[in-house]
Amino acid sequence: MKILISDVRIENYRSIEYLELSLSMINVIIGANNCGKSNFLRAINIALGQNKVVSSDDIYVGKDEVLDKNKCVTIDIMIRPTDNSHRITEQFSEFWTEVFTDKWITSGDPIGDFVGIRTILQYDNIRNDYVIIHKQIVDWGNSISSAIVGRRKSFTSDMNTYISAFYMDAQRDVVEDIKDRKSYFGRATSQIELSKEKIDDIERQLNDVNSQIVESIPALNNTSTRIASIASTVGAADGIVEIEPLARKMSDLHKGMDIIFRDGEAARLSVSQHGMGIRSWISFLTLGAYIDWEGQNLIKDDPESDNYVMLTMEEPEAHLHPQAQQRLYSQLCNFPGQKIISTHSPNIVSQANLADLIHFEKINGKTIAHCFNKQDFAQE
């Protein structure tokens, strides 16, 4: 990966009036409900260009304050080069230098080279709506107000290709993902890299199998005949209505897919018959499959390429038994890329490094964050 987001500053986003944080490869956010953890995750995804829908609801408004259309949200992220052990270095690799170009890289800074991206959510009078713009931070400074910022810029095409962010909320459910082509499961399983001849051949076989199933089962055959009369009812004499036990098109295969999970000698059961713990965690694992597929395609196009992945995830322990929660942390750590995880699980917190913990709380309606500072403590 060889880059990471090292620092984040946020101003006026939802419950966050002002927040500054340094990040490591894995960051575990803890805190009570409604303290701003999810808002922080969403802000990161906006800064990386993954969330393009914003509104006045995203602007922090204090008690008794009336929202002024001149008020905007500012999200700063600093991207630093790293070595293979994720330690920050002074210069970007040749690959990442070509990705960011001097359009975004600030060189010669005392801290070393960095890419500073300022994302602003502001009201656009012409569009009569809130929009997102990006600018280069030339001098990071000590705060948002002291930073030196360049003119508005677009991400390079390579930044859009090689930098990815994925957000998983606590409501994830692989049963719903299977039905949705835009889900990570749908995107991973709908990639069909076959020749047109092979696709045509398979689709002919699918049509034959569908016909055999319907013709062989009297109940299906009778039902198919009955519902076909809808054509004459709506005045479409040449209309055709068919029952499809199986998808006939390769592009529609995901609609008929299922995931079967069998524990030992137990019966084979569809994942829809399992509890939300299994369904939630399989949904997360399908994201890993999708990221693997994307990475393989990038390497296929350019064997020298690299890619950066940011995972922001709410409550990975959702619906899981405490023993399962203990085991999943290692899977999270092995997940490719930089991670920001919000959790309520003491089983996860107990396995995290103290330096990776970030505590959120809300005071007088404002989100406040506290980090563990190793310099304040002896090793014991």
C-alpha positions, -999 to +999 in steps of 0.1 A: +000+000+000+028+023+010+006+053+019-018+061+047-039+089+060-019+102+090-039+132+101-075+144+099-092+177+108-129+183+106-149+214+112-187+219+112-197+184+101-229+172+117-221+169+155-184+177+150-178+214+155-140+209+154-119+177+156-082+168+150-069+133+150-038+113+140-045+079+126-026+046+124-032+016+102-060+003+124-080+027+145-107+015+170-133+041+179-152+036+212-179+057+228-216+058+237-244+058+211-250+091+193-216+106+202-205+111+166-186+079+157-206+073+125-203+110+115-165+107+116-166+076+094-188+094+069-165+124+068-136+103+059-155+088+030-166+122+017-129+134+018-119+104-003-146+111-029-168+081-021-199+100-009-211+127-032-245+134-017-246+162+009-272+186+022-278+212+049-283+183+073-245+178+072-237+213+086-231+216+123-256+240+139-252+250+175-279+255+200-302+284+190-282+290+159-299+296+125-280+280+096-263+306+074-258+295+038-223+309+040-214+283+067-195+253+053-180+220+063-142+216+061-125+182+061-087+180+059-068+148+054-030+144+051-017+114+031+019+104+039+043+078+022+052+047+042+075+018+040+064-019+039+060-019+076+036+012+074+062+035+090+060+070+076+089+079+052+099+112+036+092+106+000+065+089-021+074+060-042+077+065-079+043+049-084+025+072-060+044+102-073+029+095-107-006+089-092-007+122-073+016+142-095+030+176-084-006+188-088-013+174-053+021+166-037+037+191-014+075+186-014+102+199+008+081+203+040+101+198+072+079+168+080+085+153+046+064+150+014+027+148+019-006+152+000-030+175+018-066+174+006-091+199+018-127+189+012-153+217+015-191+212+016-206+246+007-238+261-006-239+267-044-262+296-053-264+285-090-273+249-082-294+259-052-279+230-033-248+220-013-218+208-033-184+192-026-151+207-038-115+197-032-084+219-028-047+212-023-033+220+011+001+236+004+010+242+040-007+220+066-002+245+094-013+240+130-051+242+124-077+245+096-076+283+098-038+285+096-033+261+067-024+275+033-047+262+006-045+263-032-072+267-058-100+242-064-088+209-080-101+176-092-086+143-082-064+129-109-078+099-129-052+077-112-063+088-077-098+077-086-085+044-098-060+035-071-076+050-040-107+033-027-128+038+004-155+014+016-181+021+043-201-007+060-228+003+084-242-018+112-272-028+091-253-050+067-270-082+057-257-105+030-293-117+023-301-082+011-267-079-006-275-110-028-305-092-043-286-059-050-263-058-079-248-026-065-238-043-032-202-055-028-216-091-033-234-081-064-204-063-079-180-091-070-202-119-085-215-100-116-180-097-131-182-122-160-149-123-179-159-147-207-159-146-244-192-138-262-192-173-276-189-189-242-216-166-227-240-175-257-233-212-252-240-211-214-272-190-219-285-215-244-279-243-218-297-222-192-327-217-215-328-254-222-327-263-185-354-237-177-376-252-203-370-288-191-378-278-155-411-260-164-422-288-187-413-316-163-432-302-133-470-301-140-476-274-113-451-251-129-463-259-164-499-252-154-490-220-136-470-208-166-499-213-189-523-195-166-502-164-161-495-162-198-531-151-203-521-117-189-510-109-224-546-110-238-559-092-207-537-062-213-542-063-251-507-075-260-515-105-283-478-112-289-468-108-253-449-136-237-448-145-199-425-172-187-415-187-153-377-187-149-366-213-122-330-202-131-317-169-145-314-172-183-289-143-187-253-145-173-257-108-162-287-119-140-270-148-123-267-130-090-305-127-087-308-165-083-277-170-062-277-182-026-251-189+000-252-222+018-236-227+052-233-261+068-217-266+102-201-301+104-226-328+097-256-305+101-281-300+072-273-276+044-291-243+051-294-212+031-278-182+048-312-166+049-321-193+075-292-184+097-291-156+123-280-120+117-245-127+131-236-151+103-254-129+077-236-097+089-202-112+089-205-130+055-215-096+041-182-082+054-163-111+039-178-105+005-164-070+006-130-086+011-136-108-020-146-077-040-114-058-029-093-089-039-109-089-073-103-052-078-067-055-068-061-085-091-075-065-120-053-035-112-022-058-112-033-075-144-034-041-161-001-029-145+020-054-126+039-025-110+008-008-097-002-003-060-035+006-044-048+022-012-079+009+006-097+026+034-123+006+053-146+024+076-169+000+095-196+003+122-198-024+149-181-054+133-193-074+163-230-068+154-251-099+164-220-121+171-214-142+202-186-129+225-164-159+215-169-151+178-161-114+185-127-124+199-119-143+168-130-117+143-104-091+154-076-110+137-097-111+105-101-073+108-064-068+112-056-089+082-081-071+060-062-052+034-057-014+038-062+012+065-091+007+089-113+028+111-136+006+132-163+018+156-173-008+182-191-014+215-174-047+221-150-051+251-138-082+233-125-062+204-112-033+226-092-057+248-073-070+217-065-036+202-033-017+209-039+011+234-023+036+209-050+026+183-080+034+206-099+067+201-126+076+226-155+097+214-180+115+236-205+142+231-204+173+254-231+200+251-240+185+217-205+186+203-184+155+195-150+154+214-123+128+208-095+116+231-065+095+221-042+074+242-008+092+245+020+067+252+043+095+262+021+101+293+026+065+307+054+042+317+055+008+300+039-008+330 
